[in-house]
Amino acid sequence: MLESMTVTGHEAKPREKKLGEFGHAGDDHVVPFEVAALDVRGRAVQLGAMLDTILSRHAYPEPVARLLAQAGVLTVLLGTSLKFQGKFILQTRTDGPVDMLVADFSTPDALRAYARFDADKVAALEAEGRTDDIALLGSGVLALTIDQGAHMQRYQGIVQLDGISLEEAARVYFRQSEQIPTDLRLAVAKQVVAGGAEQWRAGGLLAQFLPQAPERMRMPDLNGGDGDETEPSHHPQDDAWQELLALVGTIEPAELIDPTVGAERLLYRLFHEHGVRVFDGVEVTDRCSCSQARIKGMLDGFTAEEVRDSIEDGRIRVECQFCSKAYEFDPAEFLPAAD
């Protein structure tokens, strides 16, 4: 029963709970967890209304929306691990019908995401029934970047995208860049709600093996450099980690997205025999970082010729690719007085 779970942490706005009641984070909250008996820590999330808003804003074709939703879940799972003010950025550059995905998470809680695609090529794949990650992305790279601010060096890991899914590419990233035994699961689906309307949902779980003894988590040496690891990841033979892999392998995609299951109940299903501790959920919001000042700063860097080329009907109009908000400027702000 769920009542056997341990819930710890500090709620920003505590409310009185009835005896035997445990708080549930619900949608659009990342739930950190720990399974001490297996030396495992991780995060689980279900994204609902917030994700649906991001995807619906651009009316993406369904295959593109599914792919971007995966990128969003992965970005949230990784971005919420940052312990400083900064940003986690996921970006793909490929030769496929969806040639670019961008999702970034700004601490402590803001996600935004955008996909660029060739509508005709996506439609052709749909007609062929080929809408998996590999067909949509083609070949290219996945870049995962940690940005700690203007005065700190960026850290970036690069993974080759050539015949692997986003989920598998994330595993390769952890193997190459952090060498932390890591497993994860992602799922995306549409939910039919009252009135017959459909809404996007997505979920994910990330688990890492973090024993106190370093030798227990040591991974085999890697072959080659960044991005050329095409063989399945090898994990430590530690019994605790092998058991974790077996348990995570039992997760059904529906469990990750079903609102009646939720992150806490799923974690209990997986780890109740070992004792799982869950912490207060971390909210994730749909909030873009664009602003009038940021866009002006970008235009300030334009040459006079570039400014003139940007003028339409006597104004400069810029639309944010992420949130579709439009900004308008007087060209005189950026041109020499003589102009």
N, C-alpha and C positions, 0 to 999 in steps of 0.2 A: 504494500500500500504506500501511496505517496507520502503519508504522514511520517514515514521512517526517514525521510530526507532531512539533512541538516542545512539550515539556511543561515548564513552569516553575513556580516557587512553592515553598513550604515545607510539608512534610507534618508534621502534629502528631505522628504516630507513624510515622516512616519505616521502611520495610522494604527489604530488599535485593532489587533487581530483576535478573533475568537479562538477558544481553546481548540487545538488540533488543526488550525488553519495555517496554511503557508502561503506567502505571497507568490504570485505568478507574474513574471515580467510581461508576458503577452507579446503582441506584435511590435516590431520596430524597436526591440531592445536586445542587446547582446548579453548573454548570460555566461559569465565566467564560471568555471568549475574546476574541482580538484578531486582526483581519486588517489588518495595518499598510498593506499595499499599497492597500487600499480606504478607509483611515481609518475603519474600522468596529470598534466594540467591542460586546460583548453578553453574553448568558447563555443557556444551554440547560439543560433539566431534564427528567428522567423521574421521575414519582412512582409508587410501587408500593404496598408494604405499608402505609406510613404513611397514604396517601390512602385506601386500602381500609378501614382502621380507622376513620377519621373518618366516611366515608360509611355504613359498616355499622352504626355505633353508633346511628343513628336509623332505620334501615330505610327510607330515603327511596324513593319511587317512582322508577323508573329515569330518567324525564325530569328529575326534580328533582335526582337525584344527578349526572347529567351536567352540568347547569347549575352546580351548586355546585362540581364538580370543576374546571370552567373558571375559576371565580372563585378557587379555591385556587391553581391554576397561575399565573394572572396575578398574584396577591398575592405569591407566592413570587418570581417573576421581578423584580417591582418592589421588594419588601421587602429582598431580599438586596443591593440596591445601597446601602442606608443605611450610612453610615460612622460612625455614632454610636449610642449606646444609645437606642433609641426603638422606635416601632411604626409599621407601615404598615397602614392599615385600608381595606378595600374594602367599600362598603355600597350596596345598591340599595334604593330605595323606589318601588314601582310599583303600578299598579292591576290587574295581571294575576293569574293563578292562583298564581304564585310572587311574593308581594308584597314579600318581603324576603330578601336574601342578605347575609350578613356573613362576611367572612374577614379575619383580621388576623395579621400576622407580627410577632413580637417579636424584636428582635435578641438574640443572633446567629442563632437557628435554630428558633424555635418558631412553628408554624402551628396555628391553630384555625379552624373554619368551621361555619356554621349556616345553615339555610334555613327560612323560614316559608312555608307554602303552604296552599291550600284543596284538600283531597284530592278532593272531588267535582268541582271544576272541572278539576283535572289529569286525572282519570279520563275526563272528557268529551272533553278534547283528545286523549287517547290513543285513544279510540274513533273520533275523526275523523281520526286520523293526522297531527295538527298538534302536534308537540312540539318545534318549533324555538325558538330563543331569543326571537324576537319574539312568538310566540304565548304563551309561558310568562310572559314579563315584562310584556307590555303597555306602557303609557306611564308614564313617571316619570323618575327621575334616578339616575345613578350618581355616588357621591361617593368620591373617592380622597383619603385624609387621611394626612399625615405628622405624627406626634406625637413631638416631641423631649423630652417630659417636662413636669413640672408648672411649671417656671420658664421655659419657652420657648413662643413663640407657635406655634400649630398652622398648618400650611399645608394648604389644601384646594382641590381642583379638582372642579368639577361638570360633568357631561356629561348632556345630555338623552338619555333612552332612549325613542325613538319611532321604531320601524321599523328599528332597527339591532341587530346582535348585540353580545355582550360584547367580542368581539375587535375589531370595528370601533369600538366606543365607546372602547376603550383607545387606538386610533390617534388618535381625535378629542381625547382627553385630552392626549396629547403635543403635538398641533398647537396646541391652545388654551393649555395651561397652561405647557408648557416650551419649545415651539417648537423642539424638537430633532427632526430627521428620524428617524423611528422606524418600524420594521416589525416585526410579530410574527405568530406562528402558534401556535394552540392545538389540541390534539386530546385526545379522551377515548374510552375503549373498555373493554369487559370482556374479560379474558383467561381462557380455560378452562385450568385447571391440572390436575395429576394427580388422578385420582379423579372428574373431571368438575365440580369446584367452579369457581365464577367469582369473579374478583377484579377490582376496578377498577384501571385504570391511566390515567395522563394524562401528557401531555408538552407542552412549549412551547419556543419560541425567540424571543428578543427581540434585535434588532440596531439600533444607533444610529450615525448618521453624525456623527463628531466630529473633523473636520479641524482642524489648528492655525490655519489662516487663517479667521477668523470669517465673512468674506464668502462663503466656499464653502458654508457651511451655512445661510445666511440664507434664511428662508422668506417667502413672500408675506404681505402684511398680511392679517389675518383680517377677516371680515365679521361685524358684530354682536358680541354679548357671549357670556358663557359659555353653552354648551349649545345655541346656535342654529345651529351649523355642520352642515348636513345634506348639503352637497355632498361628493363624494369629495375626500380630502385631496390637495393639490398638493405635490409634492416638488421640491427643487432639481433643476435640469437637469444638475448635475455628473455627469460620466460615471461616476465611481467609485460614486456613490450609485445611479445608474440600473442599473449592473451588479449591485449588491447586491440591488436589488429584483427583478431578473430571476432571480437565483440563489435567493433565498428563495421566489420564486414557484413553483419546481420541487419544493418539499418536499411529499411525500405524507403525509397524516395518519398512515398506518401507520408511517412512519419515525420519527415523534415519540414513538411509544409502544412500538415493538418492542424488547423487552429484548435481543435479539440484535444490534441496531444500536447502541444506546447513544448518549449525547450526543457523545462524542469521535469515533466513527466517522461519525456524521451530519455533524459539522462538517468532517471531512476530505472527505467526499463533496461537500460544497458548495464548499469553499474551497481545495482542495489546489493548484489552479493558481496561486493567489496567495500561498500560505503562510499557514497558520493556526496561531496559538499558543494553546494551552489551558492553563489554570491549575488548581491543585488544587481539587477539588470542595468545596463548602460544604454540610455536612449540614443537612437539614431534618427536624425531629422533630414528632411529634404531642404537644404539651404545652400544656395549658390554664393560664391565669394565675389561675384562681379559687383561693380559699383560704378557710379558716374566718375569718381576720382580715378579708379583703376583704368577705365577705358580712356580717360583723358591722358593719363600717364603714357599709355601705349601710343596714342596719336601724337603726343609731344615728341616721340622718337621718329616720326615720319619726316621724310624730306618734303620740301615744298611741292615737288612734282607728285609725290605719292598723295599728299593732301588734296591737290587739285584733282587727281584721278578718282578720289573718293567722294567728290561732291556730286550730289544728285538733287536737282531742283533747288539749288542754293544752300543745301544743308548736308552735313555728314551724318549718316545714320548707321549705327552699329547694333547688331543683334547678337546677344550672347548665345553661343551654340548649345550651352548646357540648359539654361532655364528659359530661353527664348525672349527674355526681356530686351526691349529696344531702348537704345540711348541716342539722343540727338544733340548735335553740336553746331555751332556757328563756325564756318571755316576760317573766319577772321581771327579766331583764337590761336590758329596754328600757322598762319601765313605772315610773312614780313609786311610791314606797314605799307610798302610800296604796292603790294598786290591788292 
